Amino acid sequence: MKTKKKSLAVLLVAILLLTSGCGSDNYLKDENGNIITNTETGQSVQKNILCQPQEDSQLYKIYQEHNDQLDVKLEDLPKCNEFNLSSNKYRGLWNSLLVRPIALIVLKLGYLINNFGLSVMIVGLLIRLIMLPLSLKSVRQSASIQKAQPELAKIEKKYANKTDNASMMQKSQEMMLVYQKYKINPVSGCLLALIQIPLFFAFLDAINKVPAIFEGSLFGMQLGMTPWKGINQGQYIYIVLIFLIIATTYISFKNSMNQNNTNDEMMQQMSFMFKFMIISISIASFTLPTAIAFYWIVTNGFAFIQNIIIKRILENENDGHHKIIDIKSRKRK
């Protein structure tokens, strides 16, 4: 139970960081300390980009005006079509191991298929596919924990009022026997979050640091435009974008909740997180650049399909397990 509460807390923090504008130090600021936005698109202007915007763009003019805020000056940055892993001076494991490689893949694919919107969605889906085996393992682990929960609850009750070292040691040993019985690895429960969350934020960081992505368009929508700015300009197609962001978030997370057979306390926590997430995403959907909105919609759609696939795999495994038990029992008779 404690592990689940920690996982919920981690996810809530991740959602909060995505939707609340935290990390404002990553953006250019004016003399009053306010985040600078591109007046043409409404997009907040990222501070340390990996490559140059187009020279005739509004974004390029903004960076020229605030060049002193950049760690790597505008003139020292490569053009986006010339970007490679060693083409700028940014240091640190975060940039070197995650952000720049992801940015390079998005750029190369974008130039190959001649659309950065599609590139962002494809790379986002590829990351999801890579994580699929871990997601399946995590769901299997959760199912095993649910089966073991009654026995674990008995052990907790048995040692509820015992705090001496001998009792605590005995309690740990009994719990480990239950874990072994149901093939539960307590450490692996956090593995998915430890890998997925850094990849998620590295992907968003990579997108935000590549101006070329936001200079393109897809389905008649400018990839750097925020829905709020688009609606104010009379482009009401962005209302559809907001609806899709909220709807796919709702469907994906609701499906994930229904797939977890949890106790009342856990369901209350998940229900709170669900409401918090929907409200946060609904507010953030108005100010997300279109490129990130497309990524969010597509990956949420994939998550919904992924949950259905995982559910069927587990159902088939359970059916197979029950058939084996029936055959063994018949042989004994």
N, C-alpha and C positions, 0 to 999 in steps of 0.2 A: 504493500500500500504506500509506504514512504517513497519507494522508487517511482511509483506512478505520479505521486504528488510533485516530485522533483521534475519529472518529465513534463507535466502540465505547466509548471512554473517556467521551464526553459522555453516552451513553445509560446507562452504568453509574452515573454520578454522578446522573442524573435519577431512576433507579430507587432508588438509595440514599436520596436526599432524600425520596422518596415513602414509603418503607417503614421507615425507621429512626428516625423521630421527630425528625429534624433540624429546626431552626427552632423550638426550644422557646420562644424569646422571644415567639412569637405566641400563647402561651397564658397564662391566668391562673395565678398561683402562690400557694401558701400561705406562711406565715411561715418554713417550712423550705426554701423554694425548689422544692418539688415541684409538678408540674403538677396543677391542680385538675380533677377529673372530676365529671360529673353522676351522683350516686349512683343515679338512677332508670334511666339509660340506659348508663352506663359511658363515655360520650363525653367526650374531653378538651375543656375549655371554651375556645373561641377568645377571644383578648384584645380585639381591636378590631373589633367588629361594626358593620354598616352600619345596622341598624335594631333596634328593641326586640323582645324575646321577648314572648309573651303574659304579662300581668301576674299571672295566677294560676298560672304555671308554676314548677317548681323552678329552671329556668334563670334566670328573672327574679330570683328570690331570691338566687341566686349572684352575679349582676351587681350587685345592690344592696349586698351585703356587701363586694364588692371593687371598688366604683365608683372608688376612688382610683387603681386601676391602668389605667383606661381613658383613652386620649388624648381621646376625646369622651365626656363623662359620659352616663350612661344617660338622664337626663331631657332631654338635648339631642338625643337621637336620635329620628328619626321612627318611627312605627309602620310595620311592613313593608308594609302595604297603601297607605301614603302615600309610600313611598320614591321619589325621583327623583334624577337626576344631580347636582342642586345642593342636596340636602337635608341634607348634613352637611359637616363642616369638614376631612375628611381631604384631604391634599394629596399631590402627587407624580404623576409621569407614569404610574407603574405602576397606581395606583388610578384615576386619571382616564381613562386611555386604554383600560385592559383590564378591571380588576376590577369597577368600578361599572357599566359598560355591560353586561357579561355578567350581573352580579347582577340588573340591571333587567330584562333579557330573561327570565331564569329566573323572576323574581317575576311579571311581567306574564302570561307564559304559564301559570304555575302557578295564578294566580287565574282565568284565562280557562277552563282545563279542570278547575279545582277539584282539582288534585292536583300536589303539588310533586315527587313521585317521578317521575311521567311527564314533568314539565317538565324535570327534570335530564337524563333520558335523551334526550329529544327534542333539547334544545339541544346535548348532547354529540354526537349523531349529525349534527346540522346542521354543527357545526364540522368533523367528519370529512369530510362531503360537500364542504365548502368547500375542504378540503385535498386532495381527490381528484386534481385536475389536477396539483398539485405532486408527489403520490405517484407518479402515472403517469410524470411527467417524470423523477423520481428513479430509478425502475426502468429506464426507457429508458437513462438515463445509465449506470447500473450495467452494463447489457447491453453498451453500447458500450465501456465500459472493459474488460470481459472479452474482447471481440474484439480490443482493442488491446493487451492484456497481453503477448502474445508479443513484439511489436515493441518495447514499452516495456522489457521485460526485456532484450532484446538491447542496447538503448541503455545501460541501467544497467550491463550487463556490459562494454560497450565502454569506458565511462569510469570503471570501478570504481577504478582506481589513479591517476586523474588529478585533481589538485586545483587546477591553475593556472586563472587567470581565463579565458584563451582557451578552454580545454577545457570549462569550465563554461558559457560562453556558447554554444559549439557544441552542447553537450548540450541546453541549453534550447531552442535553435532546432530541433534534430531532434525533440525531444519535442513541441514546438508543432506541427510538421508532422504528426505522428501524431495529435494531438488534432484538428487540422483535417480530416484524412482521415476520421476516425470521428465527426466533429461532436461532440466532447467539450468541454464548458465546465468547466474545473476549479473555477471559482468557484461555479457553480450547484450543485455537489455538496453544499455545506453549507446551501443555501437552505432545504430542508425542515426541517432541525434548528433553524435560526435562527428560523423562524416557528412551528414546531409546539411546541417545548419551552416557550417563553414562554406560548403560548396554553393549553397543558396545565396549567401551574402557575397561571395567572391564573384558569382555570376552577375548579380546586380551591380556590383562595383565595376566589373569589366564593361558592362553595357554603358554605364554612366560616364566612363572615362574615354569612350570612343565617339567623338563628334560625328563621324561619318554615318553612324547608325541613325542618328536623329535628323540627318539631312535628306533622307530618302522618304518614300511614301509607300503605302500598301492599302488596297481597297479604297482608294480615293482619300485616304487620311494621311496627313503629314506625321511622320514617326516621332518628331520632337514636340508636337502639339499636345497640350493637355486638354482633356474634354471640356473643362470649364472655359478655357480660352476659345476653343472651337465653337461651343454653343453661343458664346458672346458675339462671335463673328457671324452668326446665322447658319453655321454648319451643324444641323440638327442630327446628322448621322452619329455624332459623338454621344448622343443620348442612348443610342443602341449599344455603344461600347460600354457605357456605365452600367446599363442593364445586364450585359453579358458578364461583366466583372463580378457583380453582386450575385447573379443567378448561379454562375458556375462555382463560386465560392460556397454558396449555400448548399447546392446539390452535392458537391464533393465532400464537404465536411459532415453533412447530415448522413450521407451514406457511410462514411467512416464511423460515425457514432453508432449507427444501427448495427454495424458489423461487430461491435465490441459488446460481449455479454458481461456487463460489469454490475457491481452492487449499487444500491441506491445512493450511497455517499459519492461514489465515483461518477455516477450519472449526473448528480447535481453539479459536481465540479466541471464535467464536460459540457453540461448545459450552459453554465456561466461562461465558459471559454467560448462556446459557440456563439452566444449572443454578443460577447465582447468583440469577437472576430468579425462578425457581420457588420456591426456598427462601425468598427475601425476601417474595414475595407470600403464600406459605403462612403465614408468621409474622404478617404484617401483616393478613391476612384476618380474624383473630380480633378485631382492635381497630378496624377500619374502620367508621365509621357506615354504616348500611344504605343511606342515600341515595347515598353514594359507591360502595358495593359494587354497587348496581344500575347506576350509570354505568359502572363498570369492566367488568361482565359484558356489557352491551349493546354498548359500543364495541369490546371484544375480539371479540365475535361479528361486528360489522360489519367489523372488520379482516380476519377470516378470509374473509368474502364478498368484500371489496375485493380481496384477493390473488388470488382465483379469477378475478374480473372482469379485473383487470390482466393476468393470465397469458393469458387468452383473447384479449384485445386484442393483446398482443404476438405470440401465435401466428398470429393472422389477418394482422397486419402482415408477419410473416416469410413466410407463405404467399404473400401478394400480391407481396412482393419477389422471391421465387423464381420466380413465374409470369412476372413482367416479364423476368427474366433469361433464362428459357427461350424466351420469344417473341423476344427480341432475338437469341439464339443461332441460332434457327431461320431468322430472316430473313437472317442472315449466310451460312448454308449455302445 
